[in-house]
Amino acid sequence: MPKSKVRKKTDYTINPASRTPVRVKSAGPSPVWYVGIMLGFMLAGLAWLLVYYLANEQISWMSDLGAWNFLIGFGLMVVGLIMTMRWR
């Protein structure tokens, strides 16, 4: 059986220009009001759901919303959680 030819692989060299460190601009810490609004959204969503469960029959407009109360409550909490991704 004939022997196959051995192909020489070229050595991979790293481009030295791409290895230079680059300074990243730091945005700094988040302002105090950002944290307050973030926590406010999360607590407002929690409060909405608590009021819905505890006083559903006493608040007529809230009982008219029905299952939309879950969307409102969890939506407020999700907005607060999404804000945590931008918090520094």
PDB file of N, CA, C and O in Angstrom:
ATOM      1  N   MET A   1       0.847  -1.152   0.000  1.00  0.00           N
ATOM      2  CA  MET A   1       0.000   0.000   0.000  1.00  0.00           C
ATOM      3  C   MET A   1       0.908   1.235   0.000  1.00  0.00           C
ATOM      4  O   MET A   1       1.878   1.296   0.755  1.00  0.00           O
ATOM      5  N   PRO A   2       0.584   2.225  -0.857  1.00  0.00           N
ATOM      6  CA  PRO A   2       1.433   3.407  -0.912  1.00  0.00           C
ATOM      7  C   PRO A   2       1.254   4.275   0.332  1.00  0.00           C
ATOM      8  O   PRO A   2       0.171   4.352   0.913  1.00  0.00           O
ATOM      9  N   LYS A   3       2.323   4.910   0.710  1.00  0.00           N
ATOM     10  CA  LYS A   3       2.308   5.764   1.892  1.00  0.00           C
ATOM     11  C   LYS A   3       1.804   7.151   1.493  1.00  0.00           C
ATOM     12  O   LYS A   3       2.196   7.691   0.458  1.00  0.00           O
ATOM     13  N   SER A   4       0.922   7.725   2.331  1.00  0.00           N
ATOM     14  CA  SER A   4       0.370   9.049   2.021  1.00  0.00           C
ATOM     15  C   SER A   4       1.420  10.122   2.286  1.00  0.00           C
ATOM     16  O   SER A   4       2.311   9.963   3.121  1.00  0.00           O
ATOM     17  N   LYS A   5       1.284  11.208   1.552  1.00  0.00           N
ATOM     18  CA  LYS A   5       2.217  12.302   1.729  1.00  0.00           C
ATOM     19  C   LYS A   5       1.857  13.058   3.004  1.00  0.00           C
ATOM     20  O   LYS A   5       0.681  13.258   3.308  1.00  0.00           O
ATOM     21  N   VAL A   6       2.861  13.465   3.729  1.00  0.00           N
ATOM     22  CA  VAL A   6       2.660  14.223   4.957  1.00  0.00           C
ATOM     23  C   VAL A   6       2.678  15.707   4.601  1.00  0.00           C
ATOM     24  O   VAL A   6       3.640  16.224   4.033  1.00  0.00           O
ATOM     25  N   ARG A   7       1.568  16.376   4.958  1.00  0.00           N
ATOM     26  CA  ARG A   7       1.495  17.809   4.688  1.00  0.00           C
ATOM     27  C   ARG A   7       2.037  18.570   5.879  1.00  0.00           C
ATOM     28  O   ARG A   7       1.726  18.269   7.032  1.00  0.00           O
ATOM     29  N   LYS A   8       2.848  19.551   5.575  1.00  0.00           N
ATOM     30  CA  LYS A   8       3.395  20.360   6.647  1.00  0.00           C
ATOM     31  C   LYS A   8       2.417  21.482   6.968  1.00  0.00           C
ATOM     32  O   LYS A   8       2.032  22.258   6.094  1.00  0.00           O
ATOM     33  N   LYS A   9       2.023  21.554   8.236  1.00  0.00           N
ATOM     34  CA  LYS A   9       1.116  22.600   8.665  1.00  0.00           C
ATOM     35  C   LYS A   9       1.922  23.846   9.006  1.00  0.00           C
ATOM     36  O   LYS A   9       2.997  23.768   9.602  1.00  0.00           O
ATOM     37  N   THR A  10       1.388  24.976   8.622  1.00  0.00           N
ATOM     38  CA  THR A  10       2.065  26.222   8.959  1.00  0.00           C
ATOM     39  C   THR A  10       1.777  26.549  10.422  1.00  0.00           C
ATOM     40  O   THR A  10       0.669  26.359  10.924  1.00  0.00           O
ATOM     41  N   ASP A  11       2.800  27.039  11.070  1.00  0.00           N
ATOM     42  CA  ASP A  11       2.638  27.413  12.474  1.00  0.00           C
ATOM     43  C   ASP A  11       1.776  28.656  12.575  1.00  0.00           C
ATOM     44  O   ASP A  11       1.912  29.598  11.794  1.00  0.00           O
ATOM     45  N   TYR A  12       0.900  28.636  13.539  1.00  0.00           N
ATOM     46  CA  TYR A  12       0.026  29.788  13.773  1.00  0.00           C
ATOM     47  C   TYR A  12       0.769  30.788  14.641  1.00  0.00           C
ATOM     48  O   TYR A  12       1.227  30.460  15.735  1.00  0.00           O
ATOM     49  N   THR A  13       0.880  31.986  14.149  1.00  0.00           N
ATOM     50  CA  THR A  13       1.540  33.035  14.926  1.00  0.00           C
ATOM     51  C   THR A  13       0.515  34.102  15.274  1.00  0.00           C
ATOM     52  O   THR A  13      -0.323  34.480  14.454  1.00  0.00           O
ATOM     53  N   ILE A  14       0.601  34.563  16.471  1.00  0.00           N
ATOM     54  CA  ILE A  14      -0.313  35.592  16.937  1.00  0.00           C
ATOM     55  C   ILE A  14       0.238  36.941  16.516  1.00  0.00           C
ATOM     56  O   ILE A  14       1.423  37.230  16.682  1.00  0.00           O
ATOM     57  N   ASN A  15      -0.640  37.750  15.975  1.00  0.00           N
ATOM     58  CA  ASN A  15      -0.252  39.086  15.552  1.00  0.00           C
ATOM     59  C   ASN A  15       0.062  39.909  16.797  1.00  0.00           C
ATOM     60  O   ASN A  15      -0.826  40.107  17.626  1.00  0.00           O
ATOM     61  N   PRO A  16       1.290  40.394  16.958  1.00  0.00           N
ATOM     62  CA  PRO A  16       1.633  41.124  18.181  1.00  0.00           C
ATOM     63  C   PRO A  16       0.862  42.434  18.328  1.00  0.00           C
ATOM     64  O   PRO A  16       0.745  42.941  19.444  1.00  0.00           O
ATOM     65  N   ALA A  17       0.340  42.993  17.258  1.00  0.00           N
ATOM     66  CA  ALA A  17      -0.403  44.242  17.358  1.00  0.00           C
ATOM     67  C   ALA A  17      -1.747  44.025  18.046  1.00  0.00           C
ATOM     68  O   ALA A  17      -2.267  44.946  18.676  1.00  0.00           O
ATOM     69  N   SER A  18      -2.317  42.831  17.941  1.00  0.00           N
ATOM     70  CA  SER A  18      -3.621  42.584  18.547  1.00  0.00           C
ATOM     71  C   SER A  18      -3.507  42.266  20.034  1.00  0.00           C
ATOM     72  O   SER A  18      -4.528  42.160  20.713  1.00  0.00           O
ATOM     73  N   ARG A  19      -2.312  42.113  20.547  1.00  0.00           N
ATOM     74  CA  ARG A  19      -2.119  41.754  21.953  1.00  0.00           C
ATOM     75  C   ARG A  19      -1.856  42.967  22.842  1.00  0.00           C
ATOM     76  O   ARG A  19      -1.600  42.815  24.036  1.00  0.00           O
ATOM     77  N   THR A  20      -1.916  44.153  22.276  1.00  0.00           N
ATOM     78  CA  THR A  20      -1.663  45.327  23.095  1.00  0.00           C
ATOM     79  C   THR A  20      -2.887  45.624  23.955  1.00  0.00           C
ATOM     80  O   THR A  20      -4.014  45.557  23.464  1.00  0.00           O
ATOM     81  N   PRO A  21      -2.686  45.949  25.220  1.00  0.00           N
ATOM     82  CA  PRO A  21      -3.839  46.219  26.091  1.00  0.00           C
ATOM     83  C   PRO A  21      -4.529  47.522  25.706  1.00  0.00           C
ATOM     84  O   PRO A  21      -3.890  48.491  25.294  1.00  0.00           O
ATOM     85  N   VAL A  22      -5.832  47.517  25.849  1.00  0.00           N
ATOM     86  CA  VAL A  22      -6.639  48.680  25.518  1.00  0.00           C
ATOM     87  C   VAL A  22      -7.334  49.144  26.785  1.00  0.00           C
ATOM     88  O   VAL A  22      -7.926  48.338  27.503  1.00  0.00           O
ATOM     89  N   ARG A  23      -7.264  50.432  27.062  1.00  0.00           N
ATOM     90  CA  ARG A  23      -7.916  50.978  28.258  1.00  0.00           C
ATOM     91  C   ARG A  23      -9.411  51.139  27.976  1.00  0.00           C
ATOM     92  O   ARG A  23      -9.812  51.734  26.976  1.00  0.00           O
ATOM     93  N   VAL A  24     -10.218  50.595  28.880  1.00  0.00           N
ATOM     94  CA  VAL A  24     -11.661  50.677  28.754  1.00  0.00           C
ATOM     95  C   VAL A  24     -12.148  51.864  29.566  1.00  0.00           C
ATOM     96  O   VAL A  24     -11.721  52.065  30.703  1.00  0.00           O
ATOM     97  N   LYS A  25     -13.038  52.645  28.983  1.00  0.00           N
ATOM     98  CA  LYS A  25     -13.573  53.800  29.690  1.00  0.00           C
ATOM     99  C   LYS A  25     -14.505  53.322  30.794  1.00  0.00           C
ATOM    100  O   LYS A  25     -15.425  52.542  30.546  1.00  0.00           O
ATOM    101  N   SER A  26     -14.271  53.780  31.979  1.00  0.00           N
ATOM    102  CA  SER A  26     -15.097  53.410  33.113  1.00  0.00           C
ATOM    103  C   SER A  26     -16.203  54.441  33.275  1.00  0.00           C
ATOM    104  O   SER A  26     -15.951  55.646  33.288  1.00  0.00           O
ATOM    105  N   ALA A  27     -17.429  53.951  33.398  1.00  0.00           N
ATOM    106  CA  ALA A  27     -18.563  54.855  33.520  1.00  0.00           C
ATOM    107  C   ALA A  27     -18.757  55.324  34.952  1.00  0.00           C
ATOM    108  O   ALA A  27     -19.469  56.300  35.186  1.00  0.00           O
ATOM    109  N   GLY A  28     -18.151  54.661  35.898  1.00  0.00           N
ATOM    110  CA  GLY A  28     -18.293  55.063  37.288  1.00  0.00           C
ATOM    111  C   GLY A  28     -19.520  54.437  37.922  1.00  0.00           C
ATOM    112  O   GLY A  28     -20.270  53.713  37.267  1.00  0.00           O
ATOM    113  N   PRO A  29     -19.718  54.716  39.193  1.00  0.00           N
ATOM    114  CA  PRO A  29     -20.858  54.118  39.885  1.00  0.00           C
ATOM    115  C   PRO A  29     -22.182  54.758  39.466  1.00  0.00           C
ATOM    116  O   PRO A  29     -22.222  55.884  38.970  1.00  0.00           O
ATOM    117  N   SER A  30     -23.245  54.019  39.679  1.00  0.00           N
ATOM    118  CA  SER A  30     -24.576  54.533  39.370  1.00  0.00           C
ATOM    119  C   SER A  30     -24.971  55.598  40.380  1.00  0.00           C
ATOM    120  O   SER A  30     -24.535  55.554  41.530  1.00  0.00           O
ATOM    121  N   PRO A  31     -25.794  56.556  39.959  1.00  0.00           N
ATOM    122  CA  PRO A  31     -26.253  57.564  40.915  1.00  0.00           C
ATOM    123  C   PRO A  31     -27.208  56.960  41.943  1.00  0.00           C
ATOM    124  O   PRO A  31     -27.774  55.887  41.732  1.00  0.00           O
ATOM    125  N   VAL A  32     -27.372  57.660  43.040  1.00  0.00           N
ATOM    126  CA  VAL A  32     -28.202  57.158  44.138  1.00  0.00           C
ATOM    127  C   VAL A  32     -29.659  57.040  43.700  1.00  0.00           C
ATOM    128  O   VAL A  32     -30.346  56.107  44.116  1.00  0.00           O
ATOM    129  N   TRP A  33     -30.139  57.948  42.885  1.00  0.00           N
ATOM    130  CA  TRP A  33     -31.531  57.906  42.463  1.00  0.00           C
ATOM    131  C   TRP A  33     -31.825  56.676  41.622  1.00  0.00           C
ATOM    132  O   TRP A  33     -32.953  56.182  41.626  1.00  0.00           O
ATOM    133  N   TYR A  34     -30.823  56.169  40.896  1.00  0.00           N
ATOM    134  CA  TYR A  34     -31.030  54.976  40.074  1.00  0.00           C
ATOM    135  C   TYR A  34     -31.346  53.765  40.945  1.00  0.00           C
ATOM    136  O   TYR A  34     -32.240  52.977  40.636  1.00  0.00           O
ATOM    137  N   VAL A  35     -30.601  53.633  42.032  1.00  0.00           N
ATOM    138  CA  VAL A  35     -30.833  52.515  42.941  1.00  0.00           C
ATOM    139  C   VAL A  35     -32.198  52.655  43.591  1.00  0.00           C
ATOM    140  O   VAL A  35     -32.897  51.659  43.778  1.00  0.00           O
ATOM    141  N   GLY A  36     -32.585  53.867  43.937  1.00  0.00           N
ATOM    142  CA  GLY A  36     -33.888  54.087  44.545  1.00  0.00           C
ATOM    143  C   GLY A  36     -35.034  53.735  43.613  1.00  0.00           C
ATOM    144  O   GLY A  36     -36.017  53.124  44.033  1.00  0.00           O
ATOM    145  N   ILE A  37     -34.910  54.118  42.352  1.00  0.00           N
ATOM    146  CA  ILE A  37     -35.955  53.797  41.383  1.00  0.00           C
ATOM    147  C   ILE A  37     -36.001  52.293  41.125  1.00  0.00           C
ATOM    148  O   ILE A  37     -37.080  51.713  41.001  1.00  0.00           O
ATOM    149  N   MET A  38     -34.836  51.667  41.045  1.00  0.00           N
ATOM    150  CA  MET A  38     -34.760  50.227  40.810  1.00  0.00           C
ATOM    151  C   MET A  38     -35.460  49.466  41.934  1.00  0.00           C
ATOM    152  O   MET A  38     -36.294  48.596  41.681  1.00  0.00           O
ATOM    153  N   LEU A  39     -35.115  49.799  43.168  1.00  0.00           N
ATOM    154  CA  LEU A  39     -35.753  49.131  44.298  1.00  0.00           C
ATOM    155  C   LEU A  39     -37.226  49.503  44.400  1.00  0.00           C
ATOM    156  O   LEU A  39     -38.047  48.694  44.831  1.00  0.00           O
ATOM    157  N   GLY A  40     -37.560  50.734  44.001  1.00  0.00           N
ATOM    158  CA  GLY A  40     -38.956  51.161  44.016  1.00  0.00           C
ATOM    159  C   GLY A  40     -39.819  50.340  43.079  1.00  0.00           C
ATOM    160  O   GLY A  40     -40.941  49.973  43.430  1.00  0.00           O
ATOM    161  N   PHE A  41     -39.312  50.046  41.887  1.00  0.00           N
ATOM    162  CA  PHE A  41     -40.066  49.209  40.952  1.00  0.00           C
ATOM    163  C   PHE A  41     -40.293  47.815  41.527  1.00  0.00           C
ATOM    164  O   PHE A  41     -41.396  47.276  41.439  1.00  0.00           O
ATOM    165  N   MET A  42     -39.263  47.241  42.107  1.00  0.00           N
ATOM    166  CA  MET A  42     -39.408  45.887  42.653  1.00  0.00           C
ATOM    167  C   MET A  42     -40.388  45.866  43.824  1.00  0.00           C
ATOM    168  O   MET A  42     -41.215  44.961  43.929  1.00  0.00           O
ATOM    169  N   LEU A  43     -40.295  46.859  44.699  1.00  0.00           N
ATOM    170  CA  LEU A  43     -41.207  46.909  45.840  1.00  0.00           C
ATOM    171  C   LEU A  43     -42.631  47.270  45.407  1.00  0.00           C
ATOM    172  O   LEU A  43     -43.593  46.795  46.010  1.00  0.00           O
ATOM    173  N   ALA A  44     -42.778  48.096  44.383  1.00  0.00           N
ATOM    174  CA  ALA A  44     -44.112  48.436  43.884  1.00  0.00           C
ATOM    175  C   ALA A  44     -44.797  47.202  43.293  1.00  0.00           C
ATOM    176  O   ALA A  44     -45.998  47.006  43.477  1.00  0.00           O
ATOM    177  N   GLY A  45     -44.031  46.375  42.587  1.00  0.00           N
ATOM    178  CA  GLY A  45     -44.609  45.139  42.056  1.00  0.00           C
ATOM    179  C   GLY A  45     -45.026  44.191  43.154  1.00  0.00           C
ATOM    180  O   GLY A  45     -46.086  43.570  43.078  1.00  0.00           O
ATOM    181  N   LEU A  46     -44.197  44.077  44.174  1.00  0.00           N
ATOM    182  CA  LEU A  46     -44.541  43.229  45.315  1.00  0.00           C
ATOM    183  C   LEU A  46     -45.768  43.767  46.039  1.00  0.00           C
ATOM    184  O   LEU A  46     -46.656  43.000  46.409  1.00  0.00           O
ATOM    185  N   ALA A  47     -45.823  45.076  46.244  1.00  0.00           N
ATOM    186  CA  ALA A  47     -46.968  45.684  46.919  1.00  0.00           C
ATOM    187  C   ALA A  47     -48.248  45.511  46.102  1.00  0.00           C
ATOM    188  O   ALA A  47     -49.320  45.285  46.664  1.00  0.00           O
ATOM    189  N   TRP A  48     -48.135  45.619  44.773  1.00  0.00           N
ATOM    190  CA  TRP A  48     -49.309  45.447  43.908  1.00  0.00           C
ATOM    191  C   TRP A  48     -49.883  44.049  44.082  1.00  0.00           C
ATOM    192  O   TRP A  48     -51.096  43.889  44.222  1.00  0.00           O
ATOM    193  N   LEU A  49     -49.025  43.038  44.075  1.00  0.00           N
ATOM    194  CA  LEU A  49     -49.510  41.672  44.220  1.00  0.00           C
ATOM    195  C   LEU A  49     -50.072  41.413  45.611  1.00  0.00           C
ATOM    196  O   LEU A  49     -51.061  40.695  45.757  1.00  0.00           O
ATOM    197  N   LEU A  50     -49.449  41.992  46.631  1.00  0.00           N
ATOM    198  CA  LEU A  50     -49.964  41.810  47.989  1.00  0.00           C
ATOM    199  C   LEU A  50     -51.340  42.457  48.150  1.00  0.00           C
ATOM    200  O   LEU A  50     -52.242  41.868  48.745  1.00  0.00           O
ATOM    201  N   VAL A  51     -51.492  43.657  47.624  1.00  0.00           N
ATOM    202  CA  VAL A  51     -52.792  44.322  47.706  1.00  0.00           C
ATOM    203  C   VAL A  51     -53.834  43.543  46.916  1.00  0.00           C
ATOM    204  O   VAL A  51     -54.983  43.438  47.343  1.00  0.00           O
ATOM    205  N   TYR A  52     -53.445  43.002  45.778  1.00  0.00           N
ATOM    206  CA  TYR A  52     -54.383  42.217  44.966  1.00  0.00           C
ATOM    207  C   TYR A  52     -54.860  40.987  45.731  1.00  0.00           C
ATOM    208  O   TYR A  52     -56.049  40.668  45.707  1.00  0.00           O
ATOM    209  N   TYR A  53     -53.957  40.301  46.401  1.00  0.00           N
ATOM    210  CA  TYR A  53     -54.353  39.106  47.140  1.00  0.00           C
ATOM    211  C   TYR A  53     -55.170  39.436  48.381  1.00  0.00           C
ATOM    212  O   TYR A  53     -56.142  38.744  48.686  1.00  0.00           O
ATOM    213  N   LEU A  54     -54.785  40.485  49.099  1.00  0.00           N
ATOM    214  CA  LEU A  54     -55.422  40.762  50.383  1.00  0.00           C
ATOM    215  C   LEU A  54     -56.700  41.587  50.266  1.00  0.00           C
ATOM    216  O   LEU A  54     -57.625  41.387  51.054  1.00  0.00           O
ATOM    217  N   ALA A  55     -56.778  42.499  49.313  1.00  0.00           N
ATOM    218  CA  ALA A  55     -57.930  43.399  49.240  1.00  0.00           C
ATOM    219  C   ALA A  55     -58.584  43.366  47.867  1.00  0.00           C
ATOM    220  O   ALA A  55     -59.031  44.402  47.373  1.00  0.00           O
ATOM    221  N   ASN A  56     -58.646  42.229  47.260  1.00  0.00           N
ATOM    222  CA  ASN A  56     -59.211  42.118  45.921  1.00  0.00           C
ATOM    223  C   ASN A  56     -60.694  42.467  45.920  1.00  0.00           C
ATOM    224  O   ASN A  56     -61.160  43.157  45.013  1.00  0.00           O
ATOM    225  N   GLU A  57     -61.434  42.011  46.902  1.00  0.00           N
ATOM    226  CA  GLU A  57     -62.878  42.243  46.929  1.00  0.00           C
ATOM    227  C   GLU A  57     -63.229  43.680  47.307  1.00  0.00           C
ATOM    228  O   GLU A  57     -64.276  44.183  46.899  1.00  0.00           O
ATOM    229  N   GLN A  58     -62.378  44.343  48.074  1.00  0.00           N
ATOM    230  CA  GLN A  58     -62.687  45.701  48.520  1.00  0.00           C
ATOM    231  C   GLN A  58     -62.382  46.759  47.462  1.00  0.00           C
ATOM    232  O   GLN A  58     -62.994  47.827  47.470  1.00  0.00           O
ATOM    233  N   ILE A  59     -61.466  46.488  46.569  1.00  0.00           N
ATOM    234  CA  ILE A  59     -61.085  47.454  45.529  1.00  0.00           C
ATOM    235  C   ILE A  59     -61.715  46.991  44.223  1.00  0.00           C
ATOM    236  O   ILE A  59     -61.273  46.014  43.619  1.00  0.00           O
ATOM    237  N   SER A  60     -62.761  47.710  43.793  1.00  0.00           N
ATOM    238  CA  SER A  60     -63.539  47.231  42.647  1.00  0.00           C
ATOM    239  C   SER A  60     -62.747  47.291  41.340  1.00  0.00           C
ATOM    240  O   SER A  60     -62.821  46.368  40.530  1.00  0.00           O
ATOM    241  N   TRP A  61     -61.991  48.371  41.132  1.00  0.00           N
ATOM    242  CA  TRP A  61     -61.273  48.480  39.861  1.00  0.00           C
ATOM    243  C   TRP A  61     -60.156  47.454  39.759  1.00  0.00           C
ATOM    244  O   TRP A  61     -59.785  47.052  38.656  1.00  0.00           O
ATOM    245  N   MET A  62     -59.616  47.026  40.895  1.00  0.00           N
ATOM    246  CA  MET A  62     -58.565  46.021  40.863  1.00  0.00           C
ATOM    247  C   MET A  62     -59.158  44.635  40.580  1.00  0.00           C
ATOM    248  O   MET A  62     -58.544  43.819  39.893  1.00  0.00           O
ATOM    249  N   SER A  63     -60.352  44.379  41.115  1.00  0.00           N
ATOM    250  CA  SER A  63     -60.980  43.088  40.828  1.00  0.00           C
ATOM    251  C   SER A  63     -61.464  43.028  39.385  1.00  0.00           C
ATOM    252  O   SER A  63     -61.575  41.942  38.815  1.00  0.00           O
ATOM    253  N   ASP A  64     -61.758  44.195  38.782  1.00  0.00           N
ATOM    254  CA  ASP A  64     -62.141  44.218  37.371  1.00  0.00           C
ATOM    255  C   ASP A  64     -60.975  43.850  36.460  1.00  0.00           C
ATOM    256  O   ASP A  64     -61.183  43.326  35.365  1.00  0.00           O
ATOM    257  N   LEU A  65     -59.760  44.118  36.902  1.00  0.00           N
ATOM    258  CA  LEU A  65     -58.583  43.771  36.082  1.00  0.00           C
ATOM    259  C   LEU A  65     -58.369  42.270  36.007  1.00  0.00           C
ATOM    260  O   LEU A  65     -57.857  41.773  35.003  1.00  0.00           O
ATOM    261  N   GLY A  66     -58.742  41.550  37.026  1.00  0.00           N
ATOM    262  CA  GLY A  66     -58.626  40.090  37.023  1.00  0.00           C
ATOM    263  C   GLY A  66     -57.180  39.631  36.990  1.00  0.00           C
ATOM    264  O   GLY A  66     -56.360  40.038  37.814  1.00  0.00           O
ATOM    265  N   ALA A  67     -56.885  38.775  36.022  1.00  0.00           N
ATOM    266  CA  ALA A  67     -55.547  38.190  35.925  1.00  0.00           C
ATOM    267  C   ALA A  67     -54.505  39.198  35.430  1.00  0.00           C
ATOM    268  O   ALA A  67     -53.307  38.926  35.512  1.00  0.00           O
ATOM    269  N   TRP A  68     -54.938  40.355  34.918  1.00  0.00           N
ATOM    270  CA  TRP A  68     -53.989  41.373  34.487  1.00  0.00           C
ATOM    271  C   TRP A  68     -53.194  41.916  35.664  1.00  0.00           C
ATOM    272  O   TRP A  68     -52.129  42.504  35.479  1.00  0.00           O
ATOM    273  N   ASN A  69     -53.709  41.720  36.877  1.00  0.00           N
ATOM    274  CA  ASN A  69     -52.964  42.158  38.055  1.00  0.00           C
ATOM    275  C   ASN A  69     -51.627  41.437  38.171  1.00  0.00           C
ATOM    276  O   ASN A  69     -50.642  42.018  38.626  1.00  0.00           O
ATOM    277  N   PHE A  70     -51.595  40.180  37.763  1.00  0.00           N
ATOM    278  CA  PHE A  70     -50.334  39.436  37.789  1.00  0.00           C
ATOM    279  C   PHE A  70     -49.335  40.035  36.803  1.00  0.00           C
ATOM    280  O   PHE A  70     -48.151  40.163  37.115  1.00  0.00           O
ATOM    281  N   LEU A  71     -49.807  40.397  35.626  1.00  0.00           N
ATOM    282  CA  LEU A  71     -48.922  41.004  34.630  1.00  0.00           C
ATOM    283  C   LEU A  71     -48.380  42.344  35.128  1.00  0.00           C
ATOM    284  O   LEU A  71     -47.203  42.652  34.943  1.00  0.00           O
ATOM    285  N   ILE A  72     -49.238  43.129  35.755  1.00  0.00           N
ATOM    286  CA  ILE A  72     -48.802  44.432  36.262  1.00  0.00           C
ATOM    287  C   ILE A  72     -47.776  44.252  37.378  1.00  0.00           C
ATOM    288  O   ILE A  72     -46.724  44.890  37.367  1.00  0.00           O
ATOM    289  N   GLY A  73     -48.083  43.383  38.339  1.00  0.00           N
ATOM    290  CA  GLY A  73     -47.180  43.178  39.473  1.00  0.00           C
ATOM    291  C   GLY A  73     -45.837  42.602  39.064  1.00  0.00           C
ATOM    292  O   GLY A  73     -44.784  43.122  39.435  1.00  0.00           O
ATOM    293  N   PHE A  74     -45.885  41.520  38.293  1.00  0.00           N
ATOM    294  CA  PHE A  74     -44.632  40.907  37.862  1.00  0.00           C
ATOM    295  C   PHE A  74     -43.906  41.786  36.847  1.00  0.00           C
ATOM    296  O   PHE A  74     -42.677  41.770  36.788  1.00  0.00           O
ATOM    297  N   GLY A  75     -44.644  42.548  36.054  1.00  0.00           N
ATOM    298  CA  GLY A  75     -44.013  43.466  35.111  1.00  0.00           C
ATOM    299  C   GLY A  75     -43.211  44.538  35.820  1.00  0.00           C
ATOM    300  O   GLY A  75     -42.105  44.871  35.395  1.00  0.00           O
ATOM    301  N   LEU A  76     -43.760  45.084  36.902  1.00  0.00           N
ATOM    302  CA  LEU A  76     -43.015  46.078  37.673  1.00  0.00           C
ATOM    303  C   LEU A  76     -41.752  45.469  38.275  1.00  0.00           C
ATOM    304  O   LEU A  76     -40.699  46.106  38.297  1.00  0.00           O
ATOM    305  N   MET A  77     -41.860  44.239  38.763  1.00  0.00           N
ATOM    306  CA  MET A  77     -40.673  43.593  39.337  1.00  0.00           C
ATOM    307  C   MET A  77     -39.629  43.289  38.270  1.00  0.00           C
ATOM    308  O   MET A  77     -38.431  43.414  38.526  1.00  0.00           O
ATOM    309  N   VAL A  78     -40.063  42.896  37.088  1.00  0.00           N
ATOM    310  CA  VAL A  78     -39.122  42.592  36.003  1.00  0.00           C
ATOM    311  C   VAL A  78     -38.406  43.861  35.547  1.00  0.00           C
ATOM    312  O   VAL A  78     -37.218  43.817  35.228  1.00  0.00           O
ATOM    313  N   VAL A  79     -39.114  44.991  35.513  1.00  0.00           N
ATOM    314  CA  VAL A  79     -38.466  46.250  35.155  1.00  0.00           C
ATOM    315  C   VAL A  79     -37.353  46.554  36.157  1.00  0.00           C
ATOM    316  O   VAL A  79     -36.265  46.979  35.768  1.00  0.00           O
ATOM    317  N   GLY A  80     -37.623  46.337  37.446  1.00  0.00           N
ATOM    318  CA  GLY A  80     -36.590  46.539  38.461  1.00  0.00           C
ATOM    319  C   GLY A  80     -35.423  45.589  38.292  1.00  0.00           C
ATOM    320  O   GLY A  80     -34.270  45.980  38.471  1.00  0.00           O
ATOM    321  N   LEU A  81     -35.714  44.343  37.948  1.00  0.00           N
ATOM    322  CA  LEU A  81     -34.631  43.375  37.743  1.00  0.00           C
ATOM    323  C   LEU A  81     -33.808  43.689  36.503  1.00  0.00           C
ATOM    324  O   LEU A  81     -32.595  43.481  36.496  1.00  0.00           O
ATOM    325  N   ILE A  82     -34.449  44.186  35.461  1.00  0.00           N
ATOM    326  CA  ILE A  82     -33.697  44.577  34.264  1.00  0.00           C
ATOM    327  C   ILE A  82     -32.804  45.771  34.570  1.00  0.00           C
ATOM    328  O   ILE A  82     -31.710  45.892  34.020  1.00  0.00           O
ATOM    329  N   MET A  83     -33.272  46.648  35.446  1.00  0.00           N
ATOM    330  CA  MET A  83     -32.443  47.796  35.826  1.00  0.00           C
ATOM    331  C   MET A  83     -31.197  47.365  36.590  1.00  0.00           C
ATOM    332  O   MET A  83     -30.200  48.086  36.580  1.00  0.00           O
ATOM    333  N   THR A  84     -31.227  46.209  37.252  1.00  0.00           N
ATOM    334  CA  THR A  84     -30.044  45.755  37.985  1.00  0.00           C
ATOM    335  C   THR A  84     -28.896  45.429  37.048  1.00  0.00           C
ATOM    336  O   THR A  84     -27.739  45.447  37.468  1.00  0.00           O
ATOM    337  N   MET A  85     -29.186  45.132  35.791  1.00  0.00           N
ATOM    338  CA  MET A  85     -28.102  44.817  34.867  1.00  0.00           C
ATOM    339  C   MET A  85     -27.264  46.051  34.518  1.00  0.00           C
ATOM    340  O   MET A  85     -26.107  45.917  34.119  1.00  0.00           O
ATOM    341  N   ARG A  86     -27.830  47.235  34.662  1.00  0.00           N
ATOM    342  CA  ARG A  86     -27.100  48.467  34.364  1.00  0.00           C
ATOM    343  C   ARG A  86     -26.515  49.103  35.633  1.00  0.00           C
ATOM    344  O   ARG A  86     -25.836  50.128  35.561  1.00  0.00           O
ATOM    345  N   TRP A  87     -26.777  48.501  36.774  1.00  0.00           N
ATOM    346  CA  TRP A  87     -26.347  49.059  38.051  1.00  0.00           C
ATOM    347  C   TRP A  87     -24.866  48.773  38.261  1.00  0.00           C
ATOM    348  O   TRP A  87     -24.410  47.654  38.028  1.00  0.00           O
ATOM    349  N   ARG A  88     -24.110  49.785  38.702  1.00  0.00           N
ATOM    350  CA  ARG A  88     -22.678  49.600  38.954  1.00  0.00           C
ATOM    351  C   ARG A  88     -22.372  49.961  40.362  1.00  0.00           C
ATOM    352  O   ARG A  88     -21.219  49.877  40.784  1.00  0.00           O
TER     353      ARG A  88
END
